[in-house]
């Protein structure tokens, strides 16, 4: 979570165990934390050298209504940080906050790429809050799973690229959330991943049985879920669960590097509208018969052909210059 000057949410102050993301992690009760925020300001490049043309500036962080996620945007990006210490376990309240963040980013025309992260060093997300599941009725559990399914489908079908920044353990429902991202970048050596729900006598109920099989194949998906074993990110890379392993000296440097990658999919260097339409064609078309998928592809291509970005891209190619895309 990037915390600009004076933007620490009131409910976050004084939580002794909570660490926030930024160009440096800091303890909220340590002296000088707010001074450090002021020194960092909005420009991450002040502490981490970045290309001048791609400096990232995020506006104030905002705690979402249930206090289980934090939202910040700027430079074409929306950063959504899951926040439920100590392990970022998700609950219905967190899913409602994630849903709110997705809709906010979807309707914000200035947001071109969404980055999803977890607060703190140790966990991206440890899955569902088991104590919550222990206390509620079977009917609530069903409604909880249904809403989680709807939320992650909304994430998948938002026509903007979504990148999961996996720093720390990403297990159970945490992996199911990550699987709904378009790209997953993991910090090397930071944790393990897997779907161990079978050890609780249940199955991965937030899309794991469906999305995992689509990524790694039926037999391998059944083996991973039926065994419930956890594995490191190196194996996850080999399986195709993550797109890239990234070495970073600490988690805040890792997040900054992922934000830089995300910025590379934004205007003016990249046609973000086309990126979103590519995502839409693949995510929606994957479940369609080939003929229907091709029809969808044609319709999306027709929309792009009529866009300013397509005119700019073609003109730049003919004129042998770098394009300057606008995102529309």
C-alpha positions in Angstrom: 0.0 0.0 0.0 1.5 3.3 -1.0 0.8 5.9 1.7 1.1 9.5 0.5 1.6 12.5 2.8 -1.1 12.8 5.4 -3.1 9.9 4.0 -2.9 7.3 6.8 -6.5 6.2 7.4 -7.6 6.9 11.0 -8.6 3.3 11.7 -5.1 2.2 10.8 -3.3 4.4 13.3 -2.1 2.7 16.4 -2.4 -1.0 15.2 0.8 -2.2 16.7 1.3 -5.2 14.5 0.3 -3.7 11.2 2.9 -3.0 8.5 2.1 -0.9 5.5 3.5 -1.1 2.1 5.4 1.8 0.5 8.9 2.6 -0.6 9.8 1.4 2.9 7.9 -0.6 5.4 7.4 1.1 8.7 5.7 0.4 12.0 2.8 2.7 12.6 3.8 3.2 16.2 7.4 4.0 15.4 8.5 7.6 15.7 8.8 9.4 12.4 6.3 7.3 10.4 4.3 10.3 9.3 7.4 12.3 8.7 8.5 9.4 6.4 5.2 9.6 4.6 5.7 13.3 4.0 9.2 12.7 2.7 8.0 10.0 0.4 5.1 12.0 -0.9 3.4 10.8 -4.0 6.5 10.1 -6.1 7.9 6.6 -5.6 10.9 7.6 -7.7 12.2 9.7 -4.8 13.5 6.6 -3.1 13.6 4.1 -6.0 15.2 5.4 -9.2 12.9 4.9 -12.1 12.9 6.1 -15.8 11.8 9.8 -15.8 9.1 9.0 -18.3 7.4 6.5 -16.1 7.4 8.0 -12.6 4.4 6.7 -10.7 2.3 9.1 -8.7 -0.6 7.7 -6.6 -3.2 9.8 -4.9 -4.2 9.5 -1.3 -4.9 6.0 0.0 -8.5 5.4 1.0 -9.8 2.8 3.3 -12.9 1.2 1.8 -16.2 1.0 3.7 -15.5 -2.2 5.7 -11.8 -1.4 6.4 -10.6 -4.6 4.7 -9.0 -3.1 1.6 -7.3 0.1 0.7 -7.6 1.9 -2.6 -5.3 4.4 -4.3 -5.0 5.5 -7.9 -2.8 7.6 -10.2 -0.6 7.4 -13.3 -3.2 5.2 -15.0 -3.1 2.6 -12.2 -5.4 1.5 -9.4 -3.6 -0.2 -6.4 -5.9 -2.3 -4.3 -4.4 -3.7 -1.1 -6.1 -6.4 0.9 -5.9 -5.6 4.6 -6.9 -8.0 7.4 -3.9 -8.7 9.7 -2.2 -10.9 10.5 -2.7 -13.0 7.4 -5.1 -11.0 5.2 -7.7 -13.7 5.5 -10.8 -12.8 3.5 -14.3 -12.5 4.9 -17.6 -11.3 3.4 -16.6 -7.8 4.5 -13.3 -8.0 2.6 -15.1 -9.3 -0.5 -17.5 -6.4 -0.3 -14.6 -4.0 -0.2 -12.8 -5.8 -3.1 -16.1 -5.6 -5.0 -16.3 -1.9 -4.3 -12.7 -1.4 -5.5 -13.3 -3.3 -8.7 -16.3 -1.3 -9.6 -14.5 2.0 -8.7 -11.6 1.1 -11.0 -13.9 -0.1 -13.8 -15.8 3.1 -13.9 -12.8 5.4 -13.5 -11.7 6.2 -17.1 -8.3 7.3 -15.9 -7.5 3.8 -14.6 -6.0 1.5 -17.2 -4.4 -1.3 -15.1 -5.4 -2.7 -11.7 -2.7 -4.0 -9.3 -3.9 -6.3 -6.5 -1.6 -6.7 -3.4 -1.7 -7.8 0.2 -0.6 -5.7 3.2 2.5 -6.7 5.0 5.5 -8.9 4.3 4.3 -12.4 5.1 0.9 -12.8 3.3 -0.7 -11.9 0.0 -3.8 -13.6 1.4 -4.2 -16.8 3.5 -7.6 -17.6 2.2 -11.0 -17.4 4.0 -11.2 -16.4 7.6 -11.8 -19.9 9.1 -13.1 -18.5 12.5 -15.8 -16.7 10.6 -16.8 -19.8 8.7 -16.9 -21.7 12.0 -19.5 -19.3 13.4 -22.0 -18.8 10.5 -24.8 -21.0 9.1 -24.5 -23.2 6.0 -26.9 -20.8 4.3 -24.6 -17.9 5.0 -21.6 -19.9 3.7 -23.5 -20.5 0.4 -24.3 -16.9 0.0 -20.7 -16.0 0.9 -19.3 -18.3 -1.8 -21.8 -17.0 -4.3 -20.9 -13.3 -3.7 -17.2 -14.2 -3.8 -17.8 -15.9 -7.2 -19.6 -12.9 -8.5 -16.9 -10.5 -7.3 -14.0 -12.4 -8.9 -16.0 -12.8 -12.1 -16.4 -9.0 -12.1 -12.7 -8.7 -11.7 -12.1 -11.1 -14.6 -14.6 -9.4 -16.9 -13.5 -5.8 -16.2 -11.9 -4.8 -19.5 -8.7 -3.6 -17.8 -5.6 -5.6 -17.2 -5.3 -6.9 -13.6 -1.9 -7.9 -12.1 -1.6 -9.8 -8.9 1.5 -8.8 -6.9 2.1 -12.0 -4.8 4.4 -11.1 -2.0 4.2 -13.6 0.9 2.1 -16.8 1.2 -0.8 -17.1 -1.2 -2.9 -20.1 -0.2 -6.5 -21.3 -0.3 -8.9 -18.5 -1.2 -5.9 -16.2 -1.6 -4.8 -18.3 -4.6 -8.3 -18.3 -5.8 -8.3 -14.5 -5.8 -4.9 -14.5 -7.6 -6.2 -16.9 -10.2 -8.8 -14.3 -11.2 -6.0 -11.8 -12.0 -4.8 -11.7 -15.6 -1.1 -11.8 -14.7 0.5 -13.0 -11.5 4.0 -11.8 -10.5 5.5 -13.4 -7.4 8.4 -12.4 -5.2 10.9 -15.1 -5.2 11.4 -16.9 -1.9 8.6 -15.0 -0.2 6.2 -17.8 0.5 4.2 -20.8 -0.6 1.0 -21.3 -2.5 -1.6 -24.0 -3.0 -5.2 -25.0 -2.4 -5.3 -27.0 0.9 -9.1 -26.9 1.4 -9.4 -30.7 1.4 -7.7 -30.7 4.8 -10.8 -28.9 6.1 -13.1 -31.4 4.5 -14.3 -29.0 1.8 -13.3 -28.0 -1.8 -11.8 -24.8 -3.1 -15.1 -22.9 -3.3 -14.2 -19.5 -4.7 -13.4 -20.7 -8.2 -10.4 -22.8 -7.6 -11.7 -26.0 -9.1 -12.5 -24.2 -12.3 -9.7 -21.8 -12.8 -6.9 -24.1 -11.7 -8.0 -26.8 -14.2 -8.1 -24.2 -17.0 -4.5 -23.2 -16.2 -2.8 -26.5 -15.5 -5.1 -29.1 -17.0 -7.6 -31.5 -15.4 -5.4 -34.2 -14.0 -2.8 -31.9 -12.5 -5.5 -29.7 -11.0 -7.2 -32.7 -9.3 -3.8 -33.9 -7.9 -2.9 -30.5 -6.5 -6.3 -30.0 -4.8 -6.9 -33.6 -3.7 -3.4 -33.7 -2.0 -3.8 -30.2 -0.6 -0.1 -29.7 -0.7 1.6 -26.4 -0.6 4.6 -25.5 -2.8 7.0 -22.7 -3.5 6.7 -20.1 -6.2 9.4 -21.8 -8.3 7.1 -24.8 -8.7 4.2 -22.4 -9.3 6.1 -20.9 -12.2 6.9 -24.3 -13.7 3.2 -25.2 -13.4 2.1 -21.9 -15.1 0.3 -20.6 -12.0 2.5 -17.4 -12.0 3.8 -15.6 -15.0 7.1 -14.4 -13.5 9.2 -14.7 -10.4 10.9 -11.5 -9.4 13.8 -11.1 -7.0 13.6 -8.1 -4.7 15.5 -7.3 -1.5 12.2 -6.6 0.3 8.5 -6.5 -0.2 8.2 -2.8 -0.8 10.8 -2.9 -3.6 8.9 -5.8 -5.1 5.6 -3.8 -5.1 7.3 -0.8 -6.7 8.7 -3.1 -9.5 5.2 -4.6 -10.1 3.7 -1.1 -10.3 6.4 -0.2 -12.9 5.5 -3.2 -14.9 1.8 -2.3 -14.7 2.7 1.2 -15.9 4.2 -0.3 -19.0 0.7 -1.4 -20.1 -0.6 2.2 -19.9 -0.7 5.1 -22.3 1.0 6.8 -24.0 3.4 3.9 -24.7 0.8 1.1 -24.8 -2.7 1.1 -26.3 -4.6 0.3 -23.1 -7.9 0.1 -24.8 -6.6 -2.7 -27.1 -5.1 -4.4 -24.0 -8.5 -4.4 -22.4 -10.2 -5.7 -25.5 -7.6 -8.5 -25.8 -8.5 -9.5 -22.2 -12.2 -9.3 -23.0 -11.8 -11.5 -26.1 -9.8 -14.1 -24.3 -11.7 -14.2 -21.0 -15.2 -14.2 -22.6 -14.3 -16.2 -25.7 -12.6 -19.0 -23.8 -16.0 -20.4 -22.8 -17.6 -20.0 -26.2 -17.6 -22.3 -29.3 -14.9 -21.3 -31.7 -17.3 -19.7 -34.2 -18.9 -17.6 -31.5 -15.5 -16.6 -30.1 -14.4 -15.5 -33.6 -17.6 -13.4 -33.8 -16.7 -11.7 -30.5 -13.2 -11.1 -31.7 -14.5 -9.4 -34.9 -16.8 -7.1 -32.9 -14.1 -6.0 -30.5 -11.7 -5.5 -33.4 -14.3 -3.3 -35.2 -14.6 -1.2 -32.1 -10.8 -0.8 -32.0 -10.6 0.0 -35.7 -12.8 3.0 -35.0 -10.7 4.2 -32.1 -8.2 7.1 -32.0 -5.6 4.7 -30.8 -5.8 2.5 -33.9 -5.5 5.6 -36.1 -2.5 6.7 -34.1 -0.9 3.2 -34.1 -1.3 2.7 -37.9 -0.1 6.3 -38.6 2.9 5.9 -36.4 3.9 2.7 -38.1 3.6 4.3 -41.6 5.5 7.4 -40.5 8.2 5.3 -38.7 7.8 7.0 -35.3 6.8 5.9 -31.8 3.0 6.0 -31.2 1.5 8.2 -28.5 -1.7 6.4 -27.5 -4.6 8.1 -25.7 -6.5 5.1 -24.4 -9.6 5.7 -26.6 
